[in-house]
Amino acid sequence: MPRQAQPSNGVVSALVTVSNTRGLHLRCAGELAKLAAAFASHISIRKGKHQVDAKSMLEIITLSASPGSKLTVSANGPDAQSALDAVVSFFDNNLGDP
């Protein structure tokens, strides 16, 4: 799926799709929050008008991201591009599920 990282005021973002057949469930949300916490940049995930902090498992769960959901991941900070790449890769790899 085409994605485009667009720098805007230091913010990079990309569109991802939840490909996991169980959606963005609790274990995946925990792994995603742990991954995001490894970066200094602020990372957010948006579904429609609902935006959450990617470093918070509980906030991620409130997205109710079912299979096929389109999410926008944004990062802003000193390692924003690396953070965005890591999160996009996590989504590309089925949210860490086999």
Secondary structure, 3 states (H helix, E strand, C coil): CCCCCCCECCEEEEEEECCCCCCCCHHHHHHHHHHHHCCCCEEEEEECCEEEECCCHHHHHCCCCCCCCEEEEEEECCCHHHHHHHHHHHHHCHHHCC
